[in-house]
Amino acid sequence: AGVMFFGNIMGIAHDVFEDFLKFNDLPWEEWFKNSNFICPIRHSEVDYQSPMSPGHHYQIIAKIVKISPSSFTMHYEFRNDQNKLCVRVQMVHVFVDSKTMQKMAFPEKYLKLFAKYCLPDANEFNFQS
């Protein structure tokens, strides 16, 4: 069909999140195999603006747009080589105590780091796909 399968966008956005962690010197194991917490996605949204074609390169800009006491919202923009917006993705992650499976406070170590990427004057994480 010449158009990327819509379901691939979420996987690519999550790959960018993993690259964001690595870029900030957070080992994969520290985040995904942490014995104190898990941080699942509790909500996601995708807004398709323009078709994306497999095999083409896209710039993906990631920002943290909201930090709450126990969660954060990642925002991703996929842009083509003409800088045209193709897709917006939002994912809300929530911190959960891995022993009680109850919502928990945002761990201070990550709060300080993630605040650097939170709007309005956020740093951006850029990724080329």
C-alpha positions in Angstrom: 0.0 0.0 0.0 3.0 2.3 0.4 1.8 3.6 3.7 3.2 2.6 7.1 1.0 0.4 9.2 -0.6 2.6 11.8 0.2 0.3 14.7 3.9 0.6 14.1 3.9 4.3 15.3 3.4 3.3 19.0 6.3 0.9 18.9 8.6 3.5 17.2 7.6 6.1 19.8 8.4 3.6 22.6 11.8 2.9 21.0 12.5 6.7 21.1 11.6 6.7 24.8 14.2 3.9 25.3 16.7 6.0 23.4 15.8 9.0 25.6 16.7 6.9 28.7 20.0 5.8 27.2 20.8 9.3 26.1 20.3 10.4 29.7 22.6 7.6 31.0 19.8 5.5 32.4 20.5 1.9 31.7 17.6 -0.2 30.3 17.8 -2.5 33.3 17.5 0.3 35.8 14.2 1.4 34.3 12.6 -1.8 33.0 13.8 -4.2 35.6 13.7 -1.9 38.7 12.7 -3.8 41.8 11.0 -0.8 43.4 8.7 0.4 40.6 7.2 -0.3 37.3 6.1 2.6 35.0 3.5 1.3 32.6 1.7 3.4 29.9 -1.8 4.1 31.3 -3.1 6.2 28.4 -2.0 6.8 24.8 -3.2 8.9 21.9 -2.2 9.1 18.2 -3.1 11.9 15.8 -2.3 11.2 12.2 -1.7 14.3 10.1 0.0 13.0 6.9 0.8 9.5 5.6 4.2 8.0 6.4 5.9 5.7 4.0 8.1 2.7 4.9 11.7 3.2 4.1 11.7 7.0 4.4 13.5 8.8 7.2 11.7 10.9 9.8 12.7 13.2 12.6 11.1 12.4 15.9 11.0 15.1 18.5 10.3 14.0 22.0 9.3 16.2 24.9 7.8 15.7 28.4 4.7 17.9 28.4 3.4 17.2 31.9 4.7 16.0 35.2 2.3 15.0 37.9 3.0 13.7 41.4 3.0 10.1 40.1 3.1 10.3 36.3 4.5 12.0 33.3 3.3 12.6 29.7 5.6 12.1 26.7 4.8 13.9 23.5 6.3 12.8 20.2 6.2 14.5 16.8 7.1 12.6 13.6 8.2 15.0 10.8 9.3 14.1 7.3 12.3 15.5 5.4 10.4 18.6 4.5 9.7 19.2 8.2 6.0 18.4 7.6 4.2 17.1 10.7 3.0 13.5 10.0 2.0 12.1 13.4 1.7 13.2 17.0 1.8 10.6 19.8 1.2 11.1 23.5 1.8 8.5 26.2 1.1 8.9 29.9 3.3 6.8 32.1 2.4 6.2 35.8 4.8 5.1 38.6 3.5 2.0 40.4 5.1 0.4 43.5 6.2 -3.1 42.2 5.4 -4.7 45.6 1.9 -3.2 46.3 1.0 -2.5 42.7 -0.4 0.9 43.9 0.4 4.2 42.4 3.4 5.9 44.0 5.2 9.2 44.0 7.5 10.1 41.1 11.0 9.0 42.3 13.1 12.1 43.0 16.1 10.9 40.8 13.9 10.7 37.7 11.8 13.8 38.6 14.9 16.0 38.5 16.0 14.6 35.1 12.6 14.6 33.5 11.9 18.2 34.6 14.7 19.3 32.2 12.5 18.1 29.3 9.2 19.5 30.5 7.5 22.4 28.7 7.3 25.4 28.5 11.0 26.0 28.1 11.9 22.3 27.6 14.9 20.7 26.1 14.0 18.4 23.2 15.2 15.0 22.5 15.6 14.6 18.7 15.9 11.2 17.0 16.3 10.3 13.4 14.5 7.2 12.1 
